[in-house]
Amino acid sequence: MPFPIKEVRATYPALADGYAYLDGAAGTQTPRPVIDAIATAYRTGIGNAGGAFPASHRSDAIVAACRAAVADLVGGQPGGVILGPNMTTLTYRLSRALAGPGDEVVLSRLDHDANVRPWTQTGATVRWAEVDPVTGELPVEQYAGLINERTRVVAVTAASNILGTRPNVAAIAELAHRAGALVYVDGVHATPHGPVDMRALGADFYATSAYKWSGPHVGAVVADPALLETIRPDKLASSPDTVPERFETGTLPFADLDGVTAAVDHLAAMVPGQGSRRERLLASMAAAEEHELGLFAALIEGLETMPHVTLYGKPARRTATAYFNVAGHTPRQVAEHLARQHVNVWNGHNYAWELTGVLGIRDSGGAVRAGLVHYNDRSDVDRLLEGVARLG
Ligand SMILES: Cc1ncc(COP(=O)(O)O)c(C=O)c1O
C-alpha cells in the first residue's frame, strides 16, 4: 500500500501555509491530535503530581501514559523512561552520574555536540572515533582500539543530524559491552526516520526528543529500570528517590507530556494497521522510512546533476537528510534565497561541531541542510531542486 501522504499532510495545520518544510531535522510541525491533546489537558484541569485530588491524579495518569508511549516508540520499558526538557539537558544530567575523572569515554566525531560536550566536560579521558570525511561513515573497526577496561561509556549517534549516516551501532555496542562499558545512543535524529528497537541497537541508554517526531518540546532518555537503580544522580533531598523519577528534576510539563503520547499514537496510525501500538508503530515507521527514502533518491539525484552543488557524505545507510553547498553563495544566502521561494532549509553547522570541523567547513558557515520527514511530498523536493537550480 502506498504511504497515504495526502491524509498525513492534512493532519498538520501548519503545512497549509504553502511553505515546503524541509527543516524537519531541526524540529517537525505538529499534527492536530497533538495540539488538541495539549489544549484539552489544560482545559480539563491538571494539578501537580502526587496529590490527593482528581486534577493531580490526571497528571499522574498523563505521566504514566507518556512513559508507556515513549517505551513503545523505542522498544523500551515504561519504568525506564526518563522525561525532561530536551535531550541536551538530560544528557548533561546523566553524563555527570555516569562518568568522571579517572574514567574513559569513547566519543564520535559523527555526533551532534549534545552527545559530545556533556561527556568531555565530565573530566573523563576522551578517545575519539573518527569519521571518513568523503563517505561520512563511522568505521566500526576503530572501536576495538578505542575501548578498554577503563572505558565507562561509549556515546554514539544512531544517525548524523547533517549527513544522515546511520552507523553500525549494534556492532559498536557489542564491543563496548564485551569490555563492560555502557552505551549511550543519541537517537534524536534517527527516531523520526524509521522503526526503532533500542535493544537490537544494544543501547543501554537511548535519547530522543519528541519535537523531532511531531510532538512538543520534550526530551526522553530510555534505559533498563534495573540499570537505573544502580545509578545515583544529583537530586534534591526532598524529591522522589524512585526510578525513573530520581532522574527528573523539577516539575514535568504535564500538558506537553499528553502531547507526546498523542504524537506516538499519531505515528502509529499513519498507515492503517492492527495489533499492539508497538506493532503498529513498527509498521507505520517502516512505511514512513520507505516514503522518505523514495523521495530522497530524487532529491539526491537532482542535486548530483547540478555542477554548482557540492554534496557532503555518501553513507551506505542513511536518513533522508542532505547537506550541501552551492558555489558562489554562502549557506546563509542559499537558505535566504530558498526562503524567498517558500522553501525552509537550515544553514550552518547545525551543532554537528566535530563533524563540520572534519569536513573543513565549520568556520566558513557550514552548509545547507535539507531534510525530509514523513509529511514531505514530491512537490517539496521539486521546489527545493528548482530553487537550487536557479543559483547555478
Ligand atoms: C542528533 C541530535 N542530537 C541531539 C540534539 C539535541 O536535542 P535537544 O534539542 O532535544 O537537546 C539534536 C537537535 O537538533 C540532534 O539533531
The ligand as a Gaussian input file, in Angstrom:
#p B3LYP/6-31G(d) Opt

LIG

0 1
 C       21.220000      14.294000      16.575000
 C       20.819000      15.285000      17.615000
 N       21.173000      15.073000      18.873000
 C       20.826000      15.912000      19.863000
 C       20.099000      17.044000      19.606000
 C       19.734000      17.936000      20.737000
 O       18.422000      17.715000      21.066000
 P       17.636000      18.649000      22.083000
 O       17.255000      19.893000      21.345000
 O       16.455000      17.842000      22.493000
 O       18.538000      18.939000      23.219000
 C       19.696000      17.320000      18.294000
 C       18.932000      18.541000      17.986000
 O       18.939000      19.045000      16.899000
 C       20.057000      16.407000      17.268000
 O       19.700000      16.613000      15.994000

